[in-house]
């Protein structure tokens, strides 16, 4: 087997350098910070919605056990908690961005 000619390696090296200069920089795998901020906002809004539903469930369940009214207050407060959670998400989503 013949050894590689150093001239060929230098030509290949020059071609690789030229190709690297022409190609754009690869993007970061983590993505831009704007994507993270949007994801954080989405997680916060979903947590607010879930909190409203869970608080409604808790209040309804406690009142049903205390008053012995069956599932009726649980259902009423579940609906109220869901409505409050949705209203909170809508209000938070309509706020202008802070920049």
Backbone as CSV, one residue per row, in Angstrom:
resi,resn,N_x,N_y,N_z,CA_x,CA_y,CA_z,C_x,C_y,C_z
1,UNK,0.828,-1.176,0.000,0.000,0.000,0.000,0.875,1.242,0.000
2,UNK,0.545,2.164,-0.844,1.346,3.387,-0.937,0.892,4.382,0.104
3,UNK,1.860,5.153,0.618,1.519,6.188,1.596,0.857,7.362,0.881
4,UNK,0.012,8.119,1.640,-0.651,9.291,1.061,0.365,10.369,0.778
5,UNK,0.173,11.005,-0.323,1.052,12.107,-0.714,0.739,13.317,0.157
6,UNK,1.692,13.973,0.815,1.426,15.148,1.654,0.758,16.270,0.866
7,UNK,1.015,16.357,-0.417,0.369,17.383,-1.233,-1.126,17.157,-1.326
8,UNK,-1.526,15.885,-1.419,-2.952,15.558,-1.463,-3.635,15.906,-0.138
9,UNK,-2.950,15.628,0.962,-3.517,15.944,2.276,-3.653,17.451,2.473
10,UNK,-2.679,18.214,2.018,-2.770,19.666,2.135,-3.911,20.208,1.287
11,UNK,-4.111,19.647,0.088,-5.213,20.078,-0.781,-6.553,19.736,-0.133
12,UNK,-6.638,18.531,0.461,-7.867,18.133,1.145,-8.139,19.038,2.341
13,UNK,-7.102,19.374,3.090,-7.241,20.263,4.237,-7.748,21.645,3.794
14,UNK,-7.224,22.150,2.700,-7.662,23.449,2.194,-9.117,23.394,1.748
15,UNK,-9.535,22.295,1.129,-10.928,22.152,0.705,-11.865,22.083,1.913
16,UNK,-11.458,21.371,2.942,-12.284,21.283,4.155,-12.434,22.642,4.834
17,UNK,-11.345,23.393,4.912,-11.415,24.731,5.512,-12.335,25.640,4.719
18,UNK,-12.269,25.573,3.408,-13.133,26.402,2.561,-14.594,26.014,2.736
19,UNK,-14.869,24.719,2.845,-16.249,24.258,3.034,-16.791,24.697,4.389
20,UNK,-15.949,24.669,5.410,-16.389,25.102,6.745,-16.693,26.590,6.778
21,UNK,-15.935,27.378,6.044,-16.173,28.830,5.994,-17.462,29.149,5.256
22,UNK,-17.812,28.354,4.264,-19.042,28.596,3.499,-20.290,28.178,4.262
23,UNK,-20.199,27.150,5.086,-21.393,26.636,5.762,-21.715,27.504,6.980
24,UNK,-23.030,27.665,7.267,-23.415,28.458,8.452,-23.123,27.689,9.736
25,UNK,-23.085,28.430,10.818,-22.857,27.830,12.124,-24.046,26.949,12.496
26,UNK,-23.809,25.776,13.044,-24.934,24.931,13.469,-25.655,25.565,14.655
27,UNK,-26.978,25.351,14.691,-27.769,25.903,15.791,-27.563,25.079,17.046
28,UNK,-27.741,25.729,18.159,-27.613,25.054,19.446,-28.743,24.041,19.604
29,UNK,-28.460,22.915,20.210,-29.495,21.900,20.422,-30.525,22.331,21.453
30,UNK,-30.147,23.196,22.361,-31.083,23.617,23.396,-32.097,24.616,22.863
31,UNK,-31.845,25.209,21.731,-32.782,26.150,21.146,-32.603,27.538,21.732
32,UNK,-33.207,28.510,21.088,-33.086,29.868,21.599,-33.849,30.035,22.907
33,UNK,-33.494,31.073,23.642,-34.128,31.281,24.950,-35.596,31.650,24.811
34,UNK,-36.012,32.169,23.670,-37.421,32.496,23.466,-38.301,31.260,23.549
35,UNK,-37.794,30.124,23.064,-38.553,28.880,23.153,-38.723,28.457,24.605
36,UNK,-37.685,28.630,25.388,-37.781,28.268,26.804,-38.745,29.185,27.539
37,UNK,-38.736,30.450,27.187,-39.643,31.380,27.855,-41.090,31.040,27.515
38,UNK,-41.346,30.675,26.277,-42.696,30.281,25.884,-43.133,29.006,26.580
39,UNK,-42.221,28.075,26.712,-42.541,26.831,27.400,-42.816,27.082,28.876
40,UNK,-42.031,27.949,29.483,-42.247,28.286,30.892,-43.602,28.957,31.087
41,UNK,-43.966,29.829,30.154,-45.269,30.498,30.238,-46.403,29.481,30.098
42,UNK,-46.253,28.548,29.189,-47.268,27.507,29.017,-47.407,26.623,30.244
43,UNK,-46.285,26.276,30.844,-46.342,25.461,32.058,-47.008,26.218,33.206
44,UNK,-46.721,27.515,33.314,-47.329,28.315,34.368,-48.839,28.411,34.174
45,UNK,-49.275,28.627,32.931,-50.711,28.746,32.662,-51.428,27.418,32.912
46,UNK,-50.805,26.307,32.526,-51.440,25.012,32.777,-51.499,24.712,34.274
47,UNK,-50.503,25.145,35.022,-50.531,24.954,36.472,-51.637,25.788,37.110
48,UNK,-51.861,26.996,36.601,-52.950,27.827,37.129,-54.307,27.199,36.849
49,UNK,-54.474,26.641,35.662,-55.735,25.969,35.339,-55.944,24.759,36.234
50,UNK,-54.914,23.948,36.395,-55.013,22.770,37.241,-55.286,23.147,38.697
51,UNK,-54.687,24.217,39.169,-54.913,24.658,40.545,-56.373,25.048,40.767
52,UNK,-56.954,25.753,39.800,-58.361,26.134,39.923,-59.264,24.921,40.007
53,UNK,-59.014,23.921,39.175,-59.823,22.701,39.184,-59.651,21.956,40.502
54,UNK,-58.417,21.829,40.973,-58.172,21.084,42.214,-58.749,21.791,43.438
55,UNK,-58.671,23.107,43.470,-59.264,23.848,44.595,-60.780,23.679,44.591
56,UNK,-61.398,23.762,43.418,-62.843,23.536,43.319,-63.225,22.138,43.774
57,UNK,-62.463,21.142,43.348,-62.730,19.773,43.789,-62.596,19.634,45.300
58,UNK,-61.558,20.217,45.862,-61.334,20.105,47.305,-62.446,20.759,48.117
59,UNK,-62.844,21.950,47.706,-63.913,22.645,48.439,-65.225,21.879,48.317
60,UNK,-65.551,21.420,47.105,-66.790,20.661,46.907,-66.805,19.368,47.689
61,UNK,-65.694,18.652,47.684,-65.616,17.396,48.418,-65.782,17.639,49.919
62,UNK,-65.089,18.675,50.444,-65.170,18.964,51.880,-66.585,19.369,52.284
63,UNK,-67.220,20.203,51.476,-68.596,20.611,51.800,-69.567,19.442,51.710
64,UNK,-69.400,18.573,50.745,-70.268,17.393,50.640,-70.120,16.480,51.846
65,UNK,-68.898,16.285,52.299,-68.704,15.431,53.485,-69.291,16.088,54.735
66,UNK,-69.133,17.393,54.842,-69.598,18.114,56.033,-71.125,18.193,56.062
67,UNK,-71.732,18.494,54.906,-73.180,18.679,54.849,-73.938,17.418,54.442
68,UNK,-73.239,16.414,53.938,-73.885,15.170,53.528,-74.780,15.346,52.315
69,UNK,-74.380,16.151,51.372,-75.226,16.442,50.215,-74.902,15.586,48.995
70,UNK,-74.079,14.571,49.154,-73.771,13.715,48.008,-72.813,14.407,47.049
71,UNK,-72.859,14.062,45.794,-71.871,14.626,44.871,-72.240,16.006,44.332
72,UNK,-73.333,16.604,44.800,-73.831,17.821,44.157,-72.922,19.031,44.359
73,UNK,-72.477,19.256,45.565,-71.580,20.393,45.784,-70.213,20.150,45.149
74,UNK,-69.799,18.886,45.100,-68.556,18.556,44.419,-68.650,18.946,42.944
75,UNK,-69.750,18.615,42.304,-69.938,18.959,40.890,-70.028,20.468,40.678
76,UNK,-70.754,21.143,41.563,-70.906,22.595,41.433,-69.555,23.287,41.581
77,UNK,-68.799,22.906,42.603,-67.507,23.559,42.821,-66.449,23.113,41.807
78,UNK,-66.617,21.923,41.252,-65.736,21.512,40.156,-65.942,22.432,38.962
79,UNK,-67.192,22.716,38.633,-67.475,23.634,37.527,-66.995,25.052,37.841
80,UNK,-67.220,25.495,39.069,-66.755,26.835,39.444,-65.232,26.929,39.426
81,UNK,-64.556,25.905,39.907,-63.097,25.897,39.894,-62.541,25.867,38.477
82,UNK,-63.195,25.096,37.602,-62.773,25.055,36.206,-62.972,26.410,35.544
83,UNK,-64.116,27.035,35.790,-64.375,28.360,35.218,-63.377,29.389,35.742
84,UNK,-63.065,29.331,37.025,-62.094,30.266,37.595,-60.710,30.034,37.009
85,UNK,-60.328,28.770,36.822,-59.032,28.467,36.224,-58.934,28.956,34.791
86,UNK,-59.992,28.755,34.017,-60.010,29.227,32.630,-59.953,30.745,32.586
87,UNK,-60.693,31.401,33.448,-60.680,32.868,33.490,-59.284,33.395,33.853
88,UNK,-58.624,32.737,34.787,-57.264,33.135,35.165,-56.298,32.969,34.000
89,UNK,-56.415,31.856,33.270,-55.548,31.614,32.120,-55.790,32.662,31.040
90,UNK,-57.050,32.997,30.792,-57.365,34.010,29.779,-56.794,35.366,30.185
91,UNK,-56.967,35.734,31.439,-56.430,37.019,31.899,-54.907,37.056,31.836
92,UNK,-54.261,35.974,32.226,-52.795,35.933,32.182,-52.284,35.915,30.752
93,UNK,-52.997,35.237,29.873,-52.579,35.162,28.487,-52.757,36.452,27.735
94,UNK,-53.637,37.306,28.184,-53.892,38.584,27.497,-52.988,39.722,27.958
95,UNK,-52.180,39.483,28.975,-51.280,40.538,29.457,-50.201,40.787,28.416
96,UNK,-49.804,42.044,28.230,-48.724,42.315,27.274,-47.400,41.761,27.776
97,UNK,-46.536,41.401,26.830,-45.222,40.849,27.177,-44.366,41.914,27.832
98,UNK,-43.586,41.484,28.836,-42.627,42.390,29.486,-41.307,42.271,28.776
99,UNK,-40.817,43.361,28.218,-39.529,43.324,27.521,-38.655,44.442,27.968
